[in-house]
Amino acid sequence: MNLNQVTVPSQDLSVSVPFYQKLGLKLIVDAPPHYARFECPDGESTFSIHKTNERPSGSGVYVYFECENLDETVEGLIKKGIKFDEKPTDKRWLWREARLKDPDGNQLILFYGGENRKNPPWRIEDA
């Protein structure tokens, strides 16, 4: 099994689509006003947004995008006008992360986990 895509809600795709393009995702399906799908610049995963009338309650959706050159990526996005809630920071779970929200309040985390992404020191080994 392989993860194909993650879909997040949006109240206004005319705002969300350009935001995700500015992040570096490539628009591959444009079906306004209800749906848009993107290819991630690395790997085989895709990402999509769909029209909703209401934002998710609580803390909403969290989506992690891995960036090998996290600090440079974040600096480039800041120069493009993307606002971050947290700039790249080393975390106790051995990842480096930067946090922001999309126009609909979905939580986006750009991170670099390296070997610790799938193999942290506390990984449970197969029985």
C-alpha positions as CSV (number, residue, x, y, z in Angstrom):
1,M,0.0,0.0,0.0
2,N,1.2,3.5,-0.8
3,L,-0.3,6.9,0.1
4,N,-1.7,8.4,-3.0
5,Q,-3.0,11.8,-1.8
6,V,-4.3,13.8,1.0
7,T,-7.3,16.1,0.5
8,V,-8.0,19.2,2.7
9,P,-11.1,21.4,2.8
10,S,-11.2,24.9,1.4
11,Q,-14.0,27.5,1.4
12,D,-12.5,29.3,-1.6
13,L,-10.4,27.5,-4.2
14,S,-9.7,30.7,-6.0
15,V,-7.6,31.7,-3.0
16,S,-6.3,28.3,-2.1
17,V,-5.0,27.2,-5.5
18,P,-2.6,30.1,-6.0
19,F,-1.4,29.7,-2.4
20,Y,-0.4,26.0,-3.0
21,Q,1.1,26.9,-6.3
22,K,3.2,29.5,-4.5
23,L,4.3,26.7,-2.1
24,G,5.7,24.9,-5.2
25,L,3.0,22.3,-5.9
26,K,2.1,21.7,-9.6
27,L,-1.6,22.0,-10.5
28,I,-2.7,18.9,-12.4
29,V,-6.5,19.0,-12.0
30,D,-8.4,22.3,-12.0
31,A,-12.2,21.8,-11.5
32,P,-13.4,25.1,-10.0
33,P,-15.1,25.9,-7.8
34,H,-15.1,22.4,-6.2
35,Y,-11.8,20.6,-6.6
36,A,-8.1,21.0,-7.4
37,R,-5.3,18.5,-7.4
38,F,-1.5,19.0,-7.3
39,E,1.6,17.0,-7.8
40,C,4.2,17.4,-5.1
41,P,7.6,18.5,-6.5
42,D,9.4,15.5,-5.1
43,G,8.2,11.9,-4.9
44,E,5.0,10.4,-6.2
45,S,2.3,11.8,-3.8
46,T,-0.4,14.2,-4.8
47,F,-2.3,16.7,-2.7
48,S,-5.8,18.0,-3.3
49,I,-8.3,20.6,-2.0
50,H,-12.1,20.4,-2.1
51,K,-14.8,23.0,-1.6
52,T,-16.6,23.0,1.7
53,N,-19.0,25.5,3.2
54,E,-17.4,25.4,6.7
55,R,-13.9,25.2,8.0
56,P,-13.0,22.2,10.2
57,S,-13.6,22.7,13.9
58,G,-10.9,22.5,16.5
59,S,-7.3,22.4,15.3
60,G,-8.2,21.2,11.8
61,V,-6.1,19.2,9.5
62,Y,-2.3,18.8,9.8
63,V,-0.3,18.1,6.6
64,Y,3.4,17.5,6.6
65,F,5.5,18.2,3.5
66,E,9.1,17.0,3.7
67,C,11.8,19.4,2.3
68,E,15.4,18.3,2.1
69,N,16.7,21.9,2.1
70,L,14.2,23.1,4.7
71,D,15.8,26.4,5.7
72,E,16.4,27.5,2.1
73,T,12.9,26.5,1.1
74,V,11.4,28.5,3.9
75,E,13.5,31.6,3.2
76,G,12.5,31.4,-0.5
77,L,8.8,31.1,0.5
78,I,9.1,34.1,2.8
79,K,10.5,36.1,-0.1
80,K,7.4,35.1,-2.1
81,G,5.2,36.5,0.7
82,I,4.3,33.3,2.5
83,K,3.9,33.9,6.3
84,F,5.1,31.4,8.8
85,D,3.8,30.9,12.3
86,E,7.1,29.2,13.2
87,K,10.4,29.4,11.3
88,P,12.6,26.2,11.1
89,T,13.2,24.9,14.6
90,D,14.8,21.7,15.8
91,K,12.3,19.5,17.6
92,R,12.7,16.9,20.4
93,W,11.5,14.2,18.0
94,L,14.6,14.8,15.9
95,W,13.0,16.7,13.0
96,R,13.5,20.2,12.0
97,E,10.1,21.9,11.3
98,A,8.6,25.2,10.1
99,R,4.8,25.8,10.6
100,L,2.2,27.8,8.8
101,K,-1.5,27.8,7.9
102,D,-3.1,27.8,4.5
103,P,-5.9,30.4,3.8
104,D,-8.5,28.0,5.3
105,G,-6.6,27.5,8.6
106,N,-5.3,24.0,7.7
107,Q,-2.0,23.4,9.6
108,L,1.0,22.9,7.3
109,I,4.3,21.7,8.5
110,L,7.4,21.8,6.3
111,F,10.0,19.6,7.8
112,Y,13.1,17.6,7.3
113,G,13.4,14.3,9.3
114,G,16.2,12.6,7.4
115,E,16.8,9.1,8.7
116,N,14.7,9.9,11.8
117,R,11.6,10.3,9.7
118,K,11.0,6.6,9.5
119,N,13.7,5.3,11.8
120,P,13.8,7.3,15.1
121,P,15.7,5.8,18.0
122,W,12.4,4.8,19.6
123,R,11.1,3.0,16.5
124,I,9.3,-0.3,17.4
125,E,11.0,-3.2,15.6
126,D,9.0,-5.9,13.9
127,A,8.3,-8.8,16.2
